[in-house]
Amino acid sequence: MLHADETTLQVLREPGKSAQSSSYLWLYRTGRGVAPAVIYD
C-alpha cells in the first residue's frame, strides 16, 4: 500500500520561475505491513 500527497507551495528563488508561480511537493509513504519509507519529491 502506498499513500501520496500533492501540496502546492511558493518558492521565492527557484531558477526560471517568478515568486508568484506555484511549485509542487509530493510526499509518498508506505502503508502498514511493509518496511517504513517516506519519499519527498
N, C-alpha and C positions, 0 to 999 in steps of 0.2 A: 504494500500500500504506500502511496506517495501523496503528500499534501503539498499544495503550491499556493503562493500568494503573489499577486502583482500589485505593486504600490507605485504611484507617481510621486515624484519629488522634484524640487528645484535645486539645480546645481549652479552655483554662481560663476564658476570659472571652468566650464567644460569647453575644451577646444572645438571650434567650429559651430558653437551654439550660443544664442543670446541667453541672458539670465532669465528671461521670461518664458523660455521654452520648457516643456515638460520632459523629464527623463524618467526612466523606469527602473525599479529594483525588483528582482524576482527572488523569492525565497522558496526553496524546496526542502522538505523534511520527510524522512521515512516514518512510517507508522509503527504500531506496536508489533512485536513478534519478530523483528529483524534488528540487525545491528543499527544503533542510532547514528544518523548522519544528517547534517544541515549544510546546505549549499546556498550561498548568496551569489547572484549573478547580475 
